[in-house]
Amino acid sequence: MDQLTEVTPEVAFSGIRVNLRKVNAAYYICELADTLLPDHLQHPDIFHLLARTLAELNKSEEIHFLRMTEIFALCLLGRLGYLPEDSSRIDAVDDYIERIIEKRLKTPRLLTKLLA
């Protein structure tokens, strides 16, 4: 098993760290990427999608976090081949993802409570 022992961040996303809602949204999109991507498989397009989404989250003052996370989830599903042709048939993105990964996501419930 590979272990990560040291990291030097190139981008700190300081705008995310000062807002609990942004922190939770960031955790959610990272959980999706971590859960849906196979281990040891390089996906530069997913990395760039994740980096762009975090950068948008970092710089935004007033943002609709739930919508942003849903857009990220749909883009991720599409790029990984999990999105059906008629994506309008997906009523609840989290439920759809949980059926794919066969377990519950940890962050969506907290995000919903924070934004209520």
Backbone torsions as a table, in degrees:
resi	resn	phi	psi	omega
1	MET	NA	130.1	177.0
2	ASP	-74.0	143.2	177.5
3	GLN	-126.6	136.9	175.6
4	LEU	-94.1	120.4	-174.9
5	THR	-110.2	-19.9	-178.3
6	GLU	-152.7	142.1	-179.4
7	VAL	-138.5	138.6	171.7
8	THR	-120.1	108.3	-177.0
9	PRO	-69.1	138.1	175.4
10	GLU	-89.1	-32.1	177.5
11	VAL	-130.3	126.3	-174.0
12	ALA	-92.9	-15.2	-178.4
13	PHE	51.2	53.0	-176.7
14	SER	-64.5	-24.1	177.6
15	GLY	-69.8	-22.8	177.9
16	ILE	-78.7	-41.3	-173.4
17	ARG	-64.6	-18.8	-176.9
18	VAL	-94.0	1.1	-176.6
19	ASN	-133.7	116.0	-176.3
20	LEU	-60.2	-35.4	178.6
21	ARG	-67.0	-39.5	177.0
22	LYS	-67.1	-39.5	178.0
23	VAL	-59.2	-46.6	-178.4
24	ASN	-66.3	-39.8	177.1
25	ALA	-62.1	-40.6	178.2
26	ALA	-64.4	-43.4	176.5
27	TYR	-59.4	-41.4	-178.4
28	TYR	-62.4	-50.0	-177.9
29	ILE	-67.3	-32.7	175.8
30	CYS	-68.6	-38.1	177.1
31	GLU	-62.9	-41.7	178.7
32	LEU	-61.4	-47.9	-179.5
33	ALA	-62.4	-44.5	-179.0
34	ASP	-65.0	-39.3	-175.7
35	THR	-77.3	-38.5	-174.4
36	LEU	-86.5	-26.1	-179.4
37	LEU	-81.0	133.2	174.9
38	PRO	-65.5	146.9	178.4
39	ASP	-63.1	143.6	173.8
40	HIS	63.1	20.3	177.6
41	LEU	-110.1	122.5	-178.6
42	GLN	-79.4	133.2	178.7
43	HIS	-139.2	78.8	-177.3
44	PRO	-58.5	-33.8	179.5
45	ASP	-65.3	-36.0	177.3
46	ILE	-71.0	-39.2	177.0
47	PHE	-58.9	-45.2	-179.3
48	HIS	-67.8	-37.1	175.1
49	LEU	-61.6	-45.4	179.1
50	LEU	-63.6	-45.9	-179.5
51	ALA	-63.3	-42.3	178.2
52	ARG	-63.9	-42.2	-179.1
53	THR	-65.3	-43.5	177.5
54	LEU	-64.1	-38.4	178.4
55	ALA	-64.6	-41.2	177.0
56	GLU	-64.0	-43.7	178.6
57	LEU	-62.2	-41.0	-178.7
58	ASN	-62.2	-42.9	-173.1
59	LYS	-90.3	-13.1	-174.2
60	SER	-80.7	136.6	175.8
61	GLU	-89.5	-60.6	180.0
62	GLU	-110.4	111.1	-177.6
63	ILE	-139.6	151.2	176.5
64	HIS	-89.8	92.4	-172.4
65	PHE	-60.8	-41.7	-179.4
66	LEU	-62.1	-42.0	179.6
67	ARG	-66.8	-41.5	179.6
68	MET	-62.0	-43.2	-179.5
69	THR	-68.7	-34.8	177.6
70	GLU	-66.6	-42.2	177.7
71	ILE	-62.1	-43.9	177.5
72	PHE	-59.5	-46.3	-178.5
73	ALA	-60.0	-44.4	-179.8
74	LEU	-66.4	-40.8	176.5
75	CYS	-62.7	-43.1	179.5
76	LEU	-62.8	-47.4	178.5
77	LEU	-59.3	-42.2	-180.0
78	GLY	-64.1	-44.6	-178.3
79	ARG	-69.5	-25.8	179.3
80	LEU	-92.7	-1.1	177.4
81	GLY	83.7	14.7	180.0
82	TYR	-93.7	-11.3	-174.9
83	LEU	-84.5	125.5	177.7
84	PRO	-68.2	160.2	-179.3
85	GLU	-56.5	-41.0	178.3
86	ASP	-99.6	82.6	-175.8
87	SER	-68.9	-11.9	176.9
88	SER	-68.5	-13.6	178.6
89	ARG	-78.6	-8.2	177.3
90	ILE	-85.4	105.8	-178.8
91	ASP	-75.3	-46.8	-177.8
92	ALA	-128.5	113.0	-175.8
93	VAL	-59.7	-44.0	-178.5
94	ASP	-61.4	-43.3	178.6
95	ASP	-62.4	-41.3	179.2
96	TYR	-62.0	-45.4	179.4
97	ILE	-65.0	-41.3	-180.0
98	GLU	-63.6	-31.6	175.3
99	ARG	-69.6	-36.1	179.1
100	ILE	-67.5	-48.0	-174.3
101	ILE	-86.7	-9.0	177.4
102	GLU	59.1	37.4	172.3
103	LYS	-161.8	168.5	-178.7
104	ARG	-83.5	141.5	171.1
105	LEU	-75.8	149.5	-176.2
106	LYS	-91.6	-34.4	-170.1
107	THR	-89.1	-24.4	-172.9
108	PRO	-61.4	-37.9	-177.7
109	ARG	-65.3	-39.2	178.0
110	LEU	-66.6	-42.2	179.2
111	LEU	-59.7	-44.5	179.7
112	THR	-62.6	-41.7	179.6
113	LYS	-65.8	-39.5	-179.9
114	LEU	-66.5	-35.0	-175.5
115	LEU	-90.0	-4.3	-178.9
116	ALA	-75.2	NA	NA
